[in-house]
Amino acid sequence: MGSSSDVRVRRVYEPKEDADGTRVLVDRLWPRGESREKAAIDKWLKDITPSNELRDWYHEDRTATRYDEFVDRYRAELADPVHAAAVHELVELVREGGPVTLITAVKDVPHSHVPVIVDHLEHELRHH
């Protein structure tokens, strides 16, 4: 069974490594300027990303307090049926024998949706 240690995060602009395992793009939009071949994406989970409304709202004002509210709102979205199905798919990939590397194009990974996905995924792996 996979574990949270089987989950990694990398930016799409970093070269692919053998240790990446299954590379899962967790952005709604394809990374600008990146070819499909070079990105080496195995799966693209658009439905795990924040809604366009939430993403636009957060990008209007990227302050620390706004990030906290973004995290709360995004966690709520992850419980809706469409997001939950994408989370389940990601959980299954890890359980099938990671590693799984979450790939993103965002510049500020620590203040993006990616840490929320990782936290939620770790919770799901521990409790289900």
RAMO-V610427 format. One record per residue. RES is the residue in three letters. SS is DSSP state (2 for helix, 1 for strand, 0 for the rest). Layout:
res:RES ss:SS
res:RES ss:SS
This chain:
res:MET ss:0
res:GLY ss:0
res:SER ss:0
res:SER ss:2
res:SER ss:2
res:ASP ss:2
res:VAL ss:1
res:ARG ss:1
res:VAL ss:1
res:ARG ss:1
res:ARG ss:1
res:VAL ss:0
res:TYR ss:0
res:GLU ss:0
res:PRO ss:0
res:LYS ss:0
res:GLU ss:0
res:ASP ss:2
res:ALA ss:2
res:ASP ss:2
res:GLY ss:0
res:THR ss:1
res:ARG ss:1
res:VAL ss:1
res:LEU ss:1
res:VAL ss:0
res:ASP ss:0
res:ARG ss:0
res:LEU ss:0
res:TRP ss:0
res:PRO ss:0
res:ARG ss:0
res:GLY ss:0
res:GLU ss:0
res:SER ss:0
res:ARG ss:2
res:GLU ss:2
res:LYS ss:2
res:ALA ss:2
res:ALA ss:0
res:ILE ss:0
res:ASP ss:0
res:LYS ss:1
res:TRP ss:1
res:LEU ss:0
res:LYS ss:2
res:ASP ss:2
res:ILE ss:2
res:THR ss:0
res:PRO ss:0
res:SER ss:0
res:ASN ss:2
res:GLU ss:2
res:LEU ss:2
res:ARG ss:2
res:ASP ss:2
res:TRP ss:2
res:TYR ss:2
res:HIS ss:2
res:GLU ss:2
res:ASP ss:0
res:ARG ss:0
res:THR ss:0
res:ALA ss:2
res:THR ss:2
res:ARG ss:2
res:TYR ss:2
res:ASP ss:2
res:GLU ss:2
res:PHE ss:2
res:VAL ss:2
res:ASP ss:2
res:ARG ss:2
res:TYR ss:2
res:ARG ss:2
res:ALA ss:2
res:GLU ss:2
res:LEU ss:2
res:ALA ss:0
res:ASP ss:0
res:PRO ss:2
res:VAL ss:2
res:HIS ss:2
res:ALA ss:2
res:ALA ss:2
res:ALA ss:2
res:VAL ss:2
res:HIS ss:2
res:GLU ss:2
res:LEU ss:2
res:VAL ss:2
res:GLU ss:2
res:LEU ss:2
res:VAL ss:2
res:ARG ss:2
res:GLU ss:0
res:GLY ss:0
res:GLY ss:0
res:PRO ss:0
res:VAL ss:1
res:THR ss:1
res:LEU ss:1
res:ILE ss:1
res:THR ss:1
res:ALA ss:0
res:VAL ss:0
res:LYS ss:0
res:ASP ss:0
res:VAL ss:2
res:PRO ss:2
res:HIS ss:2
res:SER ss:0
res:HIS ss:0
res:VAL ss:2
res:PRO ss:2
res:VAL ss:2
res:ILE ss:2
res:VAL ss:2
res:ASP ss:2
res:HIS ss:2
res:LEU ss:2
res:GLU ss:2
res:HIS ss:2
res:GLU ss:2
res:LEU ss:2
res:ARG ss:2
res:HIS ss:2
res:HIS ss:0
